Amino acid sequence: MKAWYNKVSIFLILVSLVYVTYLTYISSSKLLVGAAVAENQDNEVVITNIEEFSTAYYSGIQKGDVIKSINNHKVKRPLEVQKYNSNHVSSIVVERDGEKVKIKPDLMNDGNFTTFVIPLIFYIACLFCCFFILKINESKKLLSALILIIFLLSASLAYLSAGGSAKGDWLSRCIMVFTLTSVMFNYLLFLYQYFKELGTVLFNKKVFILYAIPVLNLVFELLRTQLFFRHYVPKINLLSFFISFIIVSVYFGSILIKSKDTEQAHIIKVLTIINILSFSPFLFLYIIPYVFLSTDGISSFVAASFMFLIPFSLVYQFMTNKIYNVDFILSRLKYYGILALTPTIILVTVFELIGNPAGDFYYFRLAILMYIIMVAVFYYKEVLDFKFRLKRVSEKFNYQDSIYKFTQLIRDSTSLIQVFEELKTTILEVSLVSRAHIYEVSVDGSIKLYEELNQNSFEKVYQKEFRKVTSEIGKIVEFNKGFVMKIGERGGKSFVILCLSKMNTPRLTLEELSWLKTLAFYTNVSIENVMKIEELMSHLEEIKQQESNPVWLKKLMYTIEEKQRSDLARDLHDSVLQDLISLKRQCELFLGDFKKDDNPCREEVQDKLVQMNEQMSDVISMTRETCHELRPQLLYDLGLVKALSKLVA
């Protein structure tokens, strides 16, 4: 069955080409559509009225023109005009102010340009996308591709058929009614099948019983002349489109609510915005005024021109590598929209106060005032950027908080595996990817998974991307379903993280790129620290396993011991010894003065003082010997060889 998808698509495209050829023929004929004719008193066929913006209006026919001939055949009665109007009209000759004017079909006149040329350009754009989808679908053979082609053809043919319907063509009117009322359901069917092929069922397929609405509208159109409400059939058709738009929008809203925490949420949001921007102008500027208010809004062809967004955005999402981050774009628009309120109010007030130009140097004063306002706006923007720099762009998560959290977590990591796990957890929590793997890339280009038990290894699939990022830390290479980034290097090996999603991920914004590079630099520093600690621990383990102490350790211990001995000797010499010498000197002075005095106890006290003085001399000598033994002055002054030579001599 899959083999027939492309064949059915080609068949539908060929049928549409035949139909467009027919519409081209219609657009180059029927010049009198919108013109009312009557027979005057001279038995001449006269244009009595021209409907505004009709084919006759744009072809150059004017009220009061006398029709002389159609296709080089003379016209005598109004019935003959109606007969020719149902066939191809190559030329019309009318008499205007006594002169004969020949009018020929022109595809590039104002009317055809709006009702045929612009819709034809839209059809060609959709046709180009269809051929592109066929090329992509040659190998995939997806049903969603066929449905997307049907959706594009139905949207473009509905737009193109409106021109034929305006010219009174019955076939164009029927095709326009069916394609217009079914286009939203085709859109919904495409989404259902697209996500079903990705493994997600968005809603119950019973909703497609709503295809009965376009069928019912087509029946009304076929039996229009026999219905009592025939005059309301056009409004019923437009009302059906309005209802289908509301139904699809409700489904989009419910799907977004259910899928807000899933990988599909971003793509659904993109498609929802495309849907709203494409059809809302036609809905609010033409259908609602015409159906509910019975007034003419803007031209339906102008309002429908917004459907050009469909082939350039929806198909872009379906078959290209990347989509833009719609959250980022919307948040920017919201931010600048709020920011623009103040200068808008100021400018409106200024122009209201100034009023009409009066006095000299009006434009000069206005230019100065505008310049001051713009300077104030830019300053106001800088103030807001500084105050709300973390909140001015609505992101899924706060990048600075995630970086802070990551640094706190890796601080306690003691191995590379822990560092890598924390990095993967941080990226998976913040970004739109669902899987992350760490790979080692050697200098020779070999790639292997880093200590992960994963059966589905991707080193062959993304081999080129792995080699591109090894040039610098933090370099990122994006592809359709994720990205790769270098997070560190050590010993000639590069560590690369591969982040994947089940579907196409949005382009990384500047904030996301900066955030990822910051994570990569922090990770690289952690890798360096952890690996140095691991090397040191490994070295200490080797030392522990050896029974004898190594030479360098003995030298280190000896050096430490010598330093301690020298410090102790210096402390004893500079503190305790000096105090003892000072105390002995004071005792000698007191003993000399004591001998001069006459005292019956003098001899006994003198003996005690002499004994104390001798004991202090012994302590001083012992302290000097200890200091000398701890730090031999001769050894420090002359060195080991000369000191030994002098001692021996």
Secondary structure, DSSP 8 states (H G I E B T S, - for coil): -THHHHHHHHHHHHHHHHHHHHHHHHHTS-TTTTEEEEE-TTS-EEEEEE-TTSHHHHHT--TT-EEEEETTEE--SHHHHHHHHTS----EEEEETTEEEEE---TTSHHHIIIIIHHHHHHHHHHHHHHHHHHHHHHH--HHHHHHHHHHHHHHHHHHHHHHHHTT-HHHHHHHHHHHHHHHHHHHHHHHHHHHHTT---S-GGGGGGGHHHHHHHHHHHTGGG-TTGGGHHHHHHHHHHHHHHHHHHHHHHHHHHTTTSTTHHHHHHHHHHHHHHHHHHIIIIIHHHHTS-S--S-HHHHHGGGGHIIIIIHHHHHSS-B--HHHHHHHHHHHHHHTHHHHHHHHHHHHHH-S--STTHHHHHHHHHHHHHHHHHHHHHHHHHHTTTTSS--SS-HHHHHHHHHHHHTT--SHHHHHHHHHHHHHHHSS-SEEEEEEE-TTS-EEE-S---SS--TTTTHHHHHHGGGSTT-EEEETTEEEEEEEEETTEEEEEEEE-SS--B---HHHHHHHHHHHHHHHHHHHHHHHHHHHHHHHHHHHH-SS--HHHHHHHHHHHHHHHHHHHHHIIIIIHHHHHHHHHHHHHHHHHHHHS--TTHHHHHHHHHHHHHHHHHHHHHHHHHHHHHS-HHHHHH-HHHHHHHHH-
